[in-house]
């Protein structure tokens, strides 16, 4: 999920750079690039990955019930 956020931020930064748009000092292509790198680093670090809530962290071998 965070990789998609990073990709969207990179796309916005690219469009701002190509169109030479000026949105003020806060939203330059460089700051958006750093924000995209931040979200990409979070994604690669495992933040926002699978959790027990969304069906992740399943044990190996299927069922945890003993037979």
Helices and strands as residue ranges (DSSP letters): H 2-19, H 29-44
